[in-house]
Amino acid sequence: MRKLFSILIAASLFAAVAQAETWPSRLIKATIPFGAGSATDVVPRLVFDRLSASSASPS
């Protein structure tokens, strides 16, 4: 779990540095293949809620 979280953080930092134009240009969908309410479901929901709030695209 710690390794996955580290990869998500690194990917988000890389995306923030690498973006050249307005991002996202379209809706982003995330599929989380774990049961609702588990820790593996709650963490991605928190991450994607923050991404949704910081992006200009509609939720």
N, C-alpha and C positions, 0 to 999 in steps of 0.2 A: 504494500500500500504506500509505503514511504517513497519507493522508487517511482511509482506511478505519479504521485503528487509532485515529485521533483521534475519529472518529465513534463508535466502540465505547466509548471511554473517556467521552466526553461523555454518551452514552446511559446508561451504567451509573451515572454520577454523578447524572444527572437521576432515574433510577429509584430510587436510594437516598434522594434528598430527597423525591420525590413519593409514596412508598408510604405508605398510610394504614392498611392492615390487614396481616395476616400474608401474606407473599409468599414463595414461590409457593403458591397454594392447590391446584395440580395439577402434574403432571409436565410439564416443558418438554422438547421435542424440538428439536434443531437439525440441519438438513440442510446440509452443507457440500459444494458442487458442484465440488470439486477432488479431484485424485488423492491417495490416502493417502500420507503421508510427505513431502509437499511442505510448504514454509513456510506456504502458505495453508491447510494442513490442521492443522499442528502448533499454530499460534497459537490458533485457536479451540478446539482440544482443551484447551489450558492454561487458557484463560479459562473454559470451561464446567466443567472440573474444579474450579476455585476456586469457581465459583458453586454447584456441587453440594455441595461441602464446607461452604459457609457457609449453605446453605439447610436447612430442617428437613424437606423432603420427601425421600422415598426416591429413590435413583438408578435 
